Structures are given as C-alpha cells and as structure tokens.
Amino acid sequence: MTGLSNRRFFELALAREVDRVARSGESALVLMVDIDHFKRVNDTWGHAAGDLVIQAVGQALADTVRPMDWWHALEAKSSP
C-alpha cells in the first residue's frame, strides 16, 4: 500500500541496530513522528487518501535522512 516497511520489519531492524551499537559503542537515535489528525484524514477522505499522506511523509523523510538511516510506518493504536 504505502511502500514502507511494516511493524515486524521495524522490530527486527531495531533489534539488529541495538545489538550493533551495543557492540560498537556508537550512539543511536530513534525519532518518532506522529501525523496529527491522521484518523480524520482516513475518516473524511478514505484509506486511499491516508495511504497517500503516509507516502508523502515517507518521501519527505527519505529526502531528509542520510542514506544509512531507515524509517518505518507504524500503525498507532487509537485511544478510547
């Protein structure tokens, strides 16, 4: 749908990265980005529009981060 990695891939990649920095002594950074009012986009314009928003945010991240950095789309759990 969006072309971004799923939660399972994220969890495996994160575990590998944590192991790598633990062995190398390097530092690491995790940045989480929340798309404000994303549920409203899906509810108002549909999931296809929501996928386009996720793709646009993903492309903006890809254009911004270094080639060796990686990012993933994670589905948030709604609160009651």
C-alpha positions in Angstrom: 0.0 0.0 0.0 2.4 2.7 1.2 5.6 1.1 0.2 7.0 1.5 3.7 8.2 -1.3 6.0 5.8 -3.0 8.4 6.0 -3.3 12.2 7.6 -6.8 12.1 10.5 -5.5 9.8 10.8 -2.5 12.2 11.1 -4.7 15.3 13.8 -6.9 13.6 15.7 -3.9 12.3 15.6 -2.2 15.6 16.9 -5.3 17.4 19.8 -5.6 15.0 20.6 -1.9 15.4 20.5 -2.0 19.2 22.9 -5.0 19.0 25.2 -3.2 16.6 25.5 -0.1 18.7 26.0 -2.1 21.9 28.9 -4.0 20.3 30.4 -0.9 18.6 29.9 1.6 21.4 28.4 4.0 18.9 25.3 6.1 19.8 21.9 5.7 18.2 18.8 7.9 17.8 15.2 6.9 17.5 12.9 9.6 16.2 9.1 9.1 16.3 6.9 11.2 14.1 3.1 11.5 14.6 0.8 12.7 11.8 -1.6 15.0 13.6 -5.3 14.2 12.9 -4.4 11.3 10.7 -7.6 9.4 11.7 -9.6 12.3 10.5 -7.9 12.1 7.1 -8.9 8.4 6.8 -12.4 9.0 8.1 -13.0 12.0 5.8 -11.3 11.1 2.6 -10.8 7.3 2.9 -7.9 5.0 3.4 -6.5 5.6 -0.1 -6.0 9.2 0.8 -4.5 8.2 4.1 -2.0 6.0 2.2 -1.1 9.0 0.0 -0.4 11.1 3.2 1.8 8.3 4.6 3.7 8.0 1.3 4.2 11.8 1.2 5.5 11.8 4.8 7.7 8.8 4.0 9.1 10.6 0.9 9.8 13.7 3.0 11.7 11.6 5.5 13.6 9.8 2.7 14.6 13.2 1.2 15.9 14.4 4.6 17.7 11.5 6.3 21.1 10.1 5.5 21.3 7.1 3.1 22.3 4.8 6.0 19.3 5.8 8.1 16.0 4.0 7.9 12.4 4.7 8.7 9.1 2.7 9.1 5.4 3.4 9.2 3.9 2.1 12.4 0.2 1.9 13.0 -0.9 3.8 16.1 -3.4 2.3 18.4 -6.4 4.5 18.9 -7.3 5.7 22.3 -10.9 5.5 23.5 
